[in-house]
């Protein structure tokens, strides 16, 4: 299987301009699928470099995630930002098990020049359907040292290997999110949150070790951080500033203008430490 993946890693890189942004996103093609790479100023890059794979949501494309703060965080902390693409553009969800070879091949390709991704410091996060996929990948793949999700629950549990311990995870959750309510099982959004917690913490206690309130604002009614102790290789850290264990002033699924979205880059910086 590994040899097969190596044969598929013959990718050509081109530079893609991003209108309105003074950044460079380089396109690479792996297994016939594109991904877009942001590299900060090479004079300050640490080699090998950490990398964060950022997954977009339903009906989206990689460029939806541009300009959320990841590029600024990469410049400040010297890491790569990787924006993978779905097998079918603008699909409702990622491929889960069928996408694993793509992520393995992409991560391996990026360990080469000129990117030199550190295989011990690759991380994955996403929003909505991308967040659900990120939680799946942190459980199924040792490629990623940790995972994170913004306004996303666990999904396709029939494809999860529940005997695995998974990796450190961070979840940002908005209790007022209408999409989480729409797709929730019986019991509504609270049941969806509890299912996510119980799945990620299935090998350890589901009682948090600390609870820290966060500032509120006109758009955020309440917010707090819950931290869980690390058990074996898995810990679950709820990190919120207007999302996880947060309640927004009105139903919102984290549109680009929503205040909590600016905390994506803080979240990404935390992951690479």
Helices and strands as residue ranges (DSSP letters): H 2-7, E 13-17, E 24-30, E 33-38, E 49-55, G 62-65, H 70-77, E 79-84, G 96-99, H 100-110, E 117-127, H 129-140, E 146-150, G 157-159, E 168-172, H 178-182, H 188-200, E 210-213, E 220-222, E 224-227, E 236-238, E 247-248, G 259-263, H 264-271
